[in-house]
């Protein structure tokens, strides 16, 4: 069944959302949306470096995304104004990446594959990389769930319970870099943050517990992946953006449900 | 130093000559204190005197620039922060919150919420609770850790007077029941002083300390809190006398097992 490109595409989308559901929930709870953007945009620079040095794209992306995530964390720890810092780093990383890629011969034509994903061209190797990375992130989050949640809720409470919130923050940062590397092929650098935030925000409208929100975010993300692929097939729209469009529609729908529930 | 020359080994928490700096600013200077099992110790001081910083340094949240903090190994701490700001994006019921970070049995959670008088909050979102309810939920969570010491940072801030009095009764009852020590930061002097074994008056350094009675008569304390506190002190005395003569509950300083292990003293450095 893996020989069918549509099946591979659907499995790639679903695999990614295993990780983006829970991780995206933490991104929303900790207000790391811009942080996710900066890390994701750095992926383009990673692509350029990988192409220039003949390394696998996934590895280049992972290394540069990690470097960006750690840089941002360190700057945040030093008390820089996060809004401005992240805005600067996110767009600088993107611009540097685009300029660097223009030096690499022959890539300019399919740049959009890196910006908006190329889910219909996912190979079996890509699929293994996506499922491997996503399972790793999901496993880490499940393993440390209570500690991550306590540290997210209140750092002082975490400290008093013997949990070091800095370590938990670092773990989320590393997980984010892995997800960026994994998601590049699926939705592209520009829309990775959307896959983290939109399904989680949609789930928030109806979830009554953190666990429900994380699981529901994964389900919404998976449904959006399948829906986006169908839309792409039916109307010949770009697949990555179509997936995000479906997630956004789910958000609008569930936000409406949440509002109605709150008003009764 | 003199504080630590005693039986330090038995103390739950102790700090020796600690200094805490934020950048150039020295927030705490040469502070030493310890808390023994079962004691109620209250830290009072004006705004910006470093009360919360001292608690956070004792818990290991804030690093000390000089001196040392020693916590008994494996010490179970029930911490009630000054306030809990919860992002609305995080759906969390009171019940779920009480199971963090350690899973608790549903019966234990329900019992803890009943004990602090807010059983109705179990299935409600933390973000929908009133300030008083949230403080009680935080206290219930602290109790579930079966703490050897309860650490409370201005737990009644933002509560009205009946709410405040009720909360202090809750703390006293929990202390009596569990035998946990209590280390508390407060600004409302009269209520707190009546319940404390020891009061530490802080203003960047320890100005004076001792039993409530000794501290309230110390010139350093009076200088720090000014004339305005005469009213509060009068009220404290009144509450104290009232309790005593009518025998509503027990005044802690008169209970035999709370026999003050630290002879009241006033260390003056002003």
Boltz contact constraints between the chains, C-beta under 6 A:
constraints:
  - contact:
      token1: [A, 28]
      token2: [B, 89]
      max_distance: 6.0
  - contact:
      token1: [A, 29]
      token2: [B, 87]
      max_distance: 6.0
  - contact:
      token1: [A, 29]
      token2: [B, 89]
      max_distance: 6.0
  - contact:
      token1: [A, 29]
      token2: [B, 90]
      max_distance: 6.0
  - contact:
      token1: [A, 146]
      token2: [B, 101]
      max_distance: 6.0
  - contact:
      token1: [A, 147]
      token2: [B, 101]
      max_distance: 6.0
  - contact:
      token1: [A, 150]
      token2: [B, 100]
      max_distance: 6.0
  - contact:
      token1: [A, 150]
      token2: [B, 101]
      max_distance: 6.0
  - contact:
      token1: [A, 154]
      token2: [B, 84]
      max_distance: 6.0
  - contact:
      token1: [A, 156]
      token2: [B, 61]
      max_distance: 6.0
  - contact:
      token1: [A, 156]
      token2: [B, 81]
      max_distance: 6.0
  - contact:
      token1: [A, 159]
      token2: [B, 59]
      max_distance: 6.0
  - contact:
      token1: [A, 159]
      token2: [B, 61]
      max_distance: 6.0
  - contact:
      token1: [A, 160]
      token2: [B, 59]
      max_distance: 6.0
  - contact:
      token1: [A, 160]
      token2: [B, 77]
      max_distance: 6.0
  - contact:
      token1: [A, 160]
      token2: [B, 79]
      max_distance: 6.0
  - contact:
      token1: [A, 161]
      token2: [B, 101]
      max_distance: 6.0
  - contact:
      token1: [A, 204]
      token2: [B, 89]
      max_distance: 6.0
  - contact:
      token1: [A, 207]
      token2: [B, 91]
      max_distance: 6.0
  - contact:
      token1: [A, 208]
      token2: [B, 91]
      max_distance: 6.0
  - contact:
      token1: [A, 209]
      token2: [B, 91]
      max_distance: 6.0
  - contact:
      token1: [A, 209]
      token2: [B, 96]
      max_distance: 6.0
  - contact:
      token1: [A, 213]
      token2: [B, 91]
      max_distance: 6.0
